Amino acid sequence: MWQWLYKLGSPRWFYELGERSLPWLWGATVFLLAVGVVWGLAFAPPDYQMGDNYRIIYMHVPSAGLMKGCFYMMAICSAAVLIWKIKMADIVAKAIAPIGVMATLLMLASGSLWGIPTWGTWWIWDARLTSSLLQFFIYMGIIVLRSAFDSQDSAARACAVLTLVGVVNIPIIEYSVEWWNTLHQGASSLGMRDASANPPEIWIPAFFTGFGFIGLFFIGLILRSQNEILLRERRTQWVRDLVAKETAGA
C-alpha cells in the first residue's frame, strides 16, 4: 500500500494510471448516470408532499456532496504540499478547484429551482445558502490567487494555506441546519434510517446518480491533472517521447 501511495507522487506514473483508468471510468459513469437519471426522472414515484418537484434531488444532492468532497480532497493535498512539498499533490489540488466551482454552481442553481415551488422563493439569506455561496467565492479565490503568482512554488504554498483556512466553512455548511434555525430542511438519510419516508424506489436511483457524479469527478480530475502534468513536465524526456509518439500516430 505504501509503495502504491509513493508511486502516486510520480507525475509519470499518475499520468499512465489515468490513461489505463479512463476507459473503465467512462463506461461505469455513463451507465450509473443513465440508470440513475432515467429511473429517478421517469420511474420513481412522486413525493407525497412535493410531488414531482422533489426530482431535483437527483442533481442537487450529488452536486452538494461533490462540492464538499472536492474541498476536503484539496485540503488533504494542500497539507501534503506544505508538509512534504509533494508536487503531484499541488497538481491534483489545482485540477480539483474548477471541478469544485462547477459542483457548487450546480448545487446553488438546482437548489434555487427547488426552492421556488417548495419555499416560494429562489433565494433567502439563511445559514445553509449563505455558507454555500461563500464556498463558491472561496473556490474562486483559490483559483484567482494561483494566477497572481509567477512562481509555481509560491502559488502552491499560498493556495495551500488559503485552502486549509477555507476548509473551516465545510462543517459550517454541513451542520448549519442543526446549529441555526434555517429555512433549509435538515439532512436526509435517503431512506436508510426511515424507509417509510424515502422508499427504495426514490433513494436507489439517488445512489446511482451519486456514484455517477463521483465518476465524473475522477474523469475531470484525471484529464485536468494530465494536462497540468504535460505542461509542468514538458522538458522531461518521457513527455517528449509521448508527444513524438502521438504526433507520429496522428
C-alpha positions, -999 to +999 in steps of 0.1 A: +000+000+000+027+025+009+045+017-023+014+024-043+009+057-024+046+066-031+040+060-068+011+084-068+037+111-062+052+104-096+037+126-123+046+099-150+030+071-130-001+091-123-004+100-160-001+064-171-025+052-144-050+078-156-047+066-192-055+030-181-083+040-159-102+064-182-120+039-204-133+020-174-144+052-157-162+065-187-181+032-191-191+030-154-200+067-152-223+067-183-240+035-170-246+049-135-258+083-147-281+068-173-297+044-149-300+070-121-314+098-142-338+077-162-350+058-131-353+090-110-370+112-135-392+087-153-400+058-130-396+070-094-430+077-077-439+113-069-433+125-033-464+126-011-457+163-002-437+178-030-450+158-059-426+157-089-407+188-076-385+166-054-368+151-085-343+179-085-328+159-056-311+136-082-289+166-092-289+187-061-278+162-035-249+147-055-236+181-065-237+192-029-217+162-018-193+167-046-188+204-036-178+193-001-158+162-011-137+183-036-127+207-009-118+180+016-095+164-010-080+198-018-073+203+019-055+169+021-034+177-009-027+212+005-014+196+037+008+173+017+022+204-002+030+223+029+044+193+049+062+172+023+063+196-007+048+169-030+045+183-065+018+159-075-004+170-046-003+205-059-012+194-094-042+175-081-053+204-059-051+227-089-071+203-110-099+199-084-106+236-079-126+242-112-145+210-106-155+222-072-166+255-087-189+237-112-203+215-085-211+245-063-227+263-091-249+233-100-258+229-063-268+266-060-287+266-093-306+234-086-313+245-051-328+277-063-350+258-088-361+235-060-368+265-037-392+283-059-420+257-057-410+244-022-404+277-003-420+302-027-386+320-033-355+311-052-331+326-025-330+335+011-300+345+032-302+316+056-271+299+070-270+269+046-274+290+015-251+318+026-223+295+036-227+276+003-224+308-016-193+317+005-179+283-006-182+293-042-162+325-035-136+305-016-131+282-046-129+312-070-104+330-046-081+300-047-081+299-085-075+337-087-048+336-061-029+309-080-028+331-111-014+360-091+020+344-087+047+339-113+064+313-092+048+278-092+061+271-057+049+304-042+015+298-058+013+263-044+021+274-009-003+304-009-032+283-023-025+255+002-027+280+031-060+295+018-074+260+013-067+249+048-082+281+062-113+278+039-119+242+049-135+255+081-165+265+060-173+229+051-185+218+085-205+251+087-223+241+056-229+206+068-242+214+103-258+249+097-293+234+096-286+220+131-268+249+146-293+276+134-330+279+127-329+280+089-354+276+060-334+248+046-346+213+056-323+191+076-300+164+063-318+134+046-308+098+051-324+089+018-343+061+033-315+043+052-330+052+086-366+057+077-377+036+048-413+049+050-402+085+044-379+076+015-388+042-001-362+023-022-378+035-054-366+070-045-333+065-028-318+038-050-317+059-082-302+087-060-273+063-052-268+056-089-266+094-097-244+100-067-218+074-078-222+087-113-212+122-101-182+106-084-172+090-117-175+124-134-153+139-107-125+114-112-127+117-150-124+155-147-096+151-122-076+128-144-080+148-175-071+181-159-042+166-140-028+151-171-029+184-189-011+200-159+015+172-158+023+176-195+027+214-190+050+211-160+070+181-173+073+193-209+111+194-207+114+158-194+123+130-218+092+109-212+069+137-222+089+144-253+087+108-262+050+108-256+044+138-277+066+124-305+046+091-304+013+110-305+025+131-334+037+101-353+004+084-347-016+113-360 
